[in-house]
Amino acid sequence: MLSFSHRDGTVEVAYNYMRLFVHGTERPLVILRKARETVEMYRGNFFIEDETLEEVALTECVRSEELIRGINHSMLIFSKGPISFTLTLSEQDGRLIIQPSDLPAGYNRLILRIEAEEDEHVWGCGEQFSYFNLRGRNFPIWTREQGVGRNKRTKITQLADRFDRAGGDYHTTFYPQPTFVSSRRYFFHADTDGYADYDFSDPAFHELTFWDVPRRIVISGKSTFLEIVQDISALLGRQGLLPDWVYDGIILGIQGGTETTLRKLERMQNAGVPVTAVWMQDWQGERYTSFGKRLRWNWQWDEKLYPNLDKEIRRLNKEGIRVLGYINPYVLADHPLYDEAKELDLLGKREDGSVYLVDFGEFDAAIVDFTNEEARIWYKEVIGRELIDFGLSGWMADFGEYLPTDVILSSGRSAMLEHNPWPGYWARINKEAIDERNKSDEILFFMRAGSTASLAYCPMMWAGDQNVDWSEDDGLPSVLTAALSLAMSGMGLHHSDIGGYTTLLWMKRSKELLIRWAEHAAFTPLMRTHEGNRPKDNWQFDGDEETIAAIKAMTEIHVALKPYLADLVSENAEKGIPVMRPLLLHYEEERFYSMKDQYLLGPDLLVAPILKKRARKREVILPEGEWIHLFTKEAYAGGTHMIDSPLLRPPVFYRKGSPYTRIFETI
């Protein structure tokens, strides 16, 4: 289905009868640059500038054919004078494969232009928090802190920038992925490790800039969006099944020691809240900074803060309560694990050979060098010995996006090329540590940072550190956008901190926000709370009896949905169909192309969370057919409706005729 045409000095390339590339003297497909970058990192926030020194458009193009191992390859050779560059195109496994040549000497940037239509929509690029439809903007592919507020026009972002260079922008994300889906019904994926920029702002073409020439580019066209998303995960990997206990209740995030944890757990249990696990992120100790409560990054049990935790884990397990912890890929300077890793020479270095210490905000930590096989083996053993053998049933595998670009690694490869893949290395280490102890059916870890490899190695994503507010770019609404953009990137399992995390300046989590966030979380694969970085400033799950009753009500709904959720997770593992889905995956109507405030939980539940403060009703757009309100059991036809939405009755509808109707009717 690959075809070429030549006329009037123009070369056109079509795939599945869809025009992908147009090259001519006035419309060059390939542009090369010599450029010099400046990269500065401050606590996971990256400030990147690129100075163009020279640019050349390759205006000439000739085509040749070659049969290689029984597959026909078409070579497009672009040139201008003595400078040339080749794209080799072939069809393999029902996809178009493009293999670029190396860049000519001296050039270090590759720019490609793909044909676009003015009314085209684009989705994906990993986890995007501000925009679901990416058309009209550019999106750098570079993992980093998402930033506070993520909108340069808002006061909170401006103040975060002014005081701590931490404000972020609409495109800053923990989990970028060089993959996008077009409404022209194809996906584009580049196997590249370096910085890239996907610019969808021109009406006529998408301009893709690569600092690292892709090993290959994959383009796949299908007849439906659902098939396209499935084919992404078929190419890149699929998440597996979740441990069965995940569906049996809420995971309560509790900090402050053994006594505090058990007291809060008992209160919730006495109120009848289905609790499946407690998550103690400070199990290895705590420290306080100006940002708030932080953790002591030495991944060993803190017996002083959590006395008798080893015994309590065994007791809680017998009662059906799991215990989760926390770890990240760094070790705190001048602590036992740091000393051990330093002695074994497993840490990233500076040019002078000293250990590279990273400033994480009033404390320093070292980088475990995941390009060193001995370091990978050692860190898997740390996870196995200190977490798994201790009895933890899971953990937050945090960070992964901080790798400095000037660290010296044992592989000898530039950290500019290791930075983006790093979260994938981290995910793989966690997965292999669990697999090597034959615990994959029992243990769950979740991550915020991601890369292409996350689809195969990370069993559950979480949305990261949202503000404890209602803001579109960094509050409750942003976690829906994040889940839907990841779904269009092939990643099918996602959840968020109930109530958000980041509390700064005037921001404090309200009771209403916590309850509305819990309403949303009930209709995701996993429910988990977080106290936030300043727990005393935030309303918590046990703030009063009304809040406890609300958490109980929404958790009971989540538990009632267990058979449905388990089937959806299985479908994602087998077929690559995300659990939380944009409506366009089942209803390919343009009115749903930019919709980011409603989603489908599987094919049969439509969820429209309340995303505005003090809102008690909202507009819901239902697809064609008949839909039943999950709580009132009132029937609605397809179309636009204004739905009353008091607390604990969010607008959720099930499809009439669903095979899961009996479950939905009980709610």
Order of alpha helices (4+ residues) and beta strands (2+ residues): beta-beta-beta-beta-beta-beta-beta-beta-beta-beta-beta-beta-alpha-beta-beta-beta-beta-beta-alpha-beta-alpha-beta-beta-beta-alpha-beta-beta-alpha-beta-beta-alpha-beta-alpha-alpha-beta-alpha-beta-alpha-beta-alpha-alpha-alpha-beta-beta-beta-beta-beta-beta-alpha
